[in-house]
Amino acid sequence: MKISPTFLLLPALAIAWTGCKKPAPITDARPVRTAVIEERPNEDPVTMTGQLGAHQYFSASFRISGKMIERLVTVGSVVKAGQPIARLDPTIERDTLTTAEADLASARALLEQTQLTEKRFAALLKTQAVSQSNYDDALRQMRGALAQVQSAEAKLHSAREQLDFTTIKAESDGVVTEKSAEPGDVVAAGQTIVKIAANQPMDALFDAPEALIRNGIMPGRKIEVCLNSDSRVRAEGVVYEIAPQSDSATRTYQVKAAMERYPAQMLLGATVLGHMRLSDKTSIRVHAASLTTSGGQPAVWRVEPKSQTVQLIPVRIESYTTDAAVIGDGLRPGDIVVTAGAQALHENQKVKLQ
């Protein structure tokens, strides 16, 4: 069979045409890992161990001396404001009150008599039946009787108070934490009978080392308090008192934080942890793997969200931590930077976020 020259030429032309065609450019995006820039506190929170205590304690005591005949509460008793707590033998005070009431009645009777005499002498003085001197004596006696009434009233008021002082009443709602006297004891005025912890608010008490005091713990700073046994039970406290002198045994400074609201699971004496930041200042940090160089200066690859390309951005580094760099200038919150694969990128390269 005879083959046409034209037929043999077609494959050669096809091969030549294929060889002249340029290869298609690679447009696959390079996969990279990224992170969104956020402002974070400059310092990590410090942690202290402490315990819960009442914000205010009341030492219930008698204002007079005497023999205690009854104590109506004990350790753990819940008391309400105005509730009786203990009583003294009131025999002497009750007799004093009876005497004061009798003295007042006598003084009022004398005052009534002298008032009638003064009125009678005043009427007789107008008719010259008595002398001015006699009237002046009657007036002086009436004024003396009035003074006796006022004195008797004051003594009666004092006697009633003394009788009231034979009973101790709670000054506020709370719970009894200590007892210091038993019925039958002869107690002195001012001697503590029971100690009461007021209900609201509660304090978190911490022993802070000297370094934390120097670094900025101050009244008004917030502290997060949680139970050592269950970190989910937490409340917010505010530091209101810092001991000016360290404890002689532990060489630590007591820090008190008041908690206005707290869960019911937080009981007096419970062990707690306090987490607090010493500074409210924030900064921008990037992971150490994000850093590269541009012209001998630190830089990072920033991703343009719309085009999905990267740009090399010079940055100014303020300081370093163990695994990150604190950025002073060059980045803003919300920027997306490459954290893995930064060394194999070039300007305006397409990337695929992972």
Buried (B, 14 or more C-beta within 10 A) or exposed (E): EEEEEEEEEEEEEEEEEEEEEEEEEEEEEBEBBBBEBEEBEBBEEBEBEBBBBBBBEBBBBBEBEBEBBEBBBEEEBEBEEEBBBBBBBBEBBBEBBEEBBEBBEEBBEBBEEBBEBBEBBEEBBEEEEBEEEEBEBBBEBBEEBBEBBEEBBEBBEEBBEBBEBBBBBBBBBBBBBEBBBEEEEEBEEEBBBBBBBBBBBBBBBBBBBEEBBEEBBEEEBEBBBBBEEEEEBBBEBBBBEBBEEBEEEEEBBBBBBBBEEBBEEBEEEBEBBBBBBBEEEEBBBBBEBBBBEBEEEBBBBBBEEEEEBBBBBEBEBBEEEEEBBBBEEBBEEEBBBBBBBBEEBEEEBEBEEE
